[in-house]
Amino acid sequence: MAITLATTIVAVSVSGEVMSTVHEDSGRTLSDSEREVWRSFVNGGWALLAAVNAQLSTRGVTQADFRVLEVLADSRERSISELSDTVHIRVSTMSRQVGRLVDDGSLERVENHADGRQRFVRITDHGLEVFAGYARIRDDLICRLVIDPLTPEEFRTLGEAFRKISDRIADSAIESAD
């Protein structure tokens, strides 16, 4: 009898939804020092997300709403599925979230002139103003909690590490879809 072990790489969206990809187990386990670093990463990451969430939620915005506004502030318009992929939220959840942001005037739905069956979501001037206010709060918090305690080199290294992690997760998702 053969036993196949699997490892699950889990991506958790800002709204708390779990999206995962299953891969064959390499058989590797974390060393004590790797486990210690991993725990620091997890504890620090959750603490940072909790701090950002606390600051934003006292002002009536969720991290998921902030992230959607942030993505659209950078790109102006996207399809629901593109937003879903970028923000790591399921399409159905993204549709409901976009609906709420459309209702409050932060987003608008617009026609896709290349494909009449599809609509885009675009950030409005009101949405840009709302985002700018929340971004100032986020930026101040990130400066105090992340940038200030690190050297410029440590901060660059942190960014490079997360780019590599993001790329690996994206590559793993592509491989599992094949």
Protein Blocks (a to p, Z undefined) as FASTA:
>chain_A
ZZddddddddddfkopacddddddehiacdfklmmmmmmmmmmmmmmmmmmmmmmmmnop
afklmmmmmmmmmnopacfklmmmmnopafklmmmmmmmmmmnopaccdddfklmkbccd
dddfklmmmmmmmmmmmmmmmmmmmmmmpcfklmmmmmmmmmmmmmmmmmmmmmmmZZ
